């Protein structure tokens, strides 16, 4: 029971801290990403396609065109590599499965996403995955 209380407190603190650093730029307009492969965000598996990416407080929302919205908790990620000043998503691939792990809005503003239970299961058996970056652009 004590471990559960600590976990809940940790998550609440993470939400609070992440909400303090959320991007006003990303919140206002949103961004679009064309992801050429199926991928997992949290517990949801999304098909290859174009998605709107929008930070909302301590969460990121992925919206399919004319479809549902998936939310995932953002954790502050620190500095990230510049890609000509453009924002990008970082996925980790293990064989045919890809997991979204990081969102980079700028070199100073990047966020990590929590590993899903499926990704943790794979990580226990595989030494490392292949990182793949996908550029994202302002929404139209």
C-alpha positions as CSV (number, residue, x, y, z in Angstrom):
1,X,0.0,0.0,0.0
2,X,2.9,2.4,0.8
3,X,4.4,1.8,-2.6
4,X,1.1,2.6,-4.3
5,X,0.9,5.9,-2.4
6,X,4.5,6.8,-3.4
7,X,3.7,6.0,-7.0
8,X,0.5,8.1,-7.1
9,X,2.4,11.0,-5.4
10,X,5.2,10.7,-8.0
11,X,2.8,10.7,-10.9
12,X,0.9,13.8,-9.5
13,X,4.2,15.6,-9.0
14,X,5.2,14.7,-12.6
15,X,1.9,16.1,-13.9
16,X,2.4,19.3,-12.0
17,X,6.0,19.8,-13.1
18,X,5.2,19.0,-16.7
19,X,2.3,21.4,-16.8
20,X,4.6,24.2,-15.7
21,X,6.8,23.7,-18.6
22,X,4.2,23.0,-21.3
23,X,4.7,24.8,-24.6
24,X,2.5,27.8,-25.3
25,X,3.6,27.5,-29.0
26,X,2.4,23.9,-29.2
27,X,-0.8,24.6,-27.3
28,X,-1.9,27.4,-29.5
29,X,-1.6,26.0,-33.1
30,X,-0.7,22.3,-32.8
31,X,1.5,20.5,-35.2
32,X,1.0,17.8,-37.8
33,X,3.1,14.7,-38.3
34,X,3.0,12.2,-41.1
35,X,4.1,8.9,-39.5
36,X,4.8,6.3,-42.2
37,X,4.4,3.3,-39.9
38,X,2.1,1.9,-37.2
39,X,3.2,3.0,-33.7
40,X,2.2,2.8,-30.1
41,X,1.5,5.8,-27.8
42,X,0.8,4.6,-24.2
43,X,-1.7,1.8,-24.5
44,X,-3.0,2.8,-27.9
45,X,-1.7,1.5,-31.2
46,X,-2.1,4.0,-34.1
47,X,-2.0,3.3,-37.8
48,X,0.4,5.0,-40.2
49,X,-1.0,8.3,-41.2
50,X,-1.2,12.0,-40.5
51,X,-1.8,13.2,-36.9
52,X,-2.3,16.5,-35.2
53,X,0.1,16.8,-32.2
54,X,-0.9,19.3,-29.5
55,X,0.5,19.8,-26.0
56,X,-2.3,20.4,-23.5
57,X,-0.9,21.1,-20.1
58,X,1.0,18.1,-18.9
59,X,-0.4,15.9,-21.7
60,X,0.1,15.5,-25.4
61,X,-2.9,14.9,-27.6
62,X,-2.7,12.9,-30.9
63,X,-5.7,13.4,-33.1
64,X,-6.4,11.3,-36.2
65,X,-8.0,13.2,-39.1
66,X,-11.7,12.7,-38.4
67,X,-10.9,10.2,-35.7
68,X,-10.3,9.7,-32.0
69,X,-7.8,11.6,-29.8
70,X,-5.2,9.7,-27.8
71,X,-3.7,11.4,-24.7
72,X,-0.3,10.6,-23.1
73,X,1.5,12.1,-20.1
74,X,4.5,14.3,-20.9
75,X,7.7,14.3,-18.8
76,X,10.3,17.0,-19.1
77,X,13.1,15.7,-21.3
78,X,15.8,18.4,-21.2
79,X,18.0,19.4,-24.2
80,X,17.6,17.6,-27.5
81,X,19.5,17.6,-30.8
82,X,18.6,20.3,-33.3
83,X,17.1,19.2,-36.6
84,X,17.4,22.5,-38.5
85,X,15.2,24.1,-35.8
86,X,12.2,21.9,-36.8
87,X,10.2,19.9,-34.2
88,X,10.2,16.2,-34.4
89,X,9.0,12.9,-32.9
90,X,11.4,10.2,-31.8
91,X,10.3,6.5,-32.0
92,X,12.0,3.4,-30.8
93,X,11.6,0.3,-33.0
94,X,11.9,-3.2,-31.9
95,X,11.6,-5.3,-35.0
96,X,8.2,-4.4,-36.5
97,X,6.9,-2.6,-33.4
98,X,7.4,1.2,-32.9
99,X,6.8,3.2,-29.8
100,X,6.7,7.0,-29.5
101,X,9.2,8.0,-26.8
102,X,10.0,11.6,-27.2
103,X,8.5,14.8,-28.6
104,X,10.9,17.7,-29.4
105,X,9.4,21.1,-30.0
106,X,12.9,22.8,-30.0
107,X,16.4,22.2,-28.8
108,X,15.5,23.5,-25.3
109,X,12.0,22.0,-25.2
110,X,11.7,18.3,-25.4
111,X,9.4,15.8,-23.6
112,X,9.7,12.1,-22.8
113,X,6.7,9.8,-22.8
114,X,6.2,6.9,-20.4
115,X,7.1,3.4,-21.7
116,X,4.1,1.2,-22.2
117,X,3.8,-2.2,-20.5
118,X,4.4,-3.8,-24.0
119,X,7.5,-1.8,-24.6
120,X,8.8,-2.6,-21.1
121,X,8.2,-6.3,-21.9
122,X,10.2,-6.1,-25.1
123,X,13.0,-4.1,-23.4
124,X,13.4,-6.9,-20.9
125,X,14.4,-9.3,-23.8
126,X,16.1,-6.9,-26.3
127,X,19.2,-5.0,-25.5
128,X,18.2,-1.9,-27.5
129,X,15.9,-0.7,-30.3
130,X,16.5,1.5,-33.3
131,X,15.6,5.2,-32.9
132,X,13.7,6.8,-35.8
133,X,12.9,10.5,-36.0
134,X,9.9,12.0,-37.9
135,X,9.7,15.8,-38.5
136,X,6.5,17.6,-37.6
137,X,5.2,20.8,-39.1
138,X,2.8,23.5,-38.0
139,X,-0.9,22.5,-38.5
140,X,-2.7,23.9,-41.5
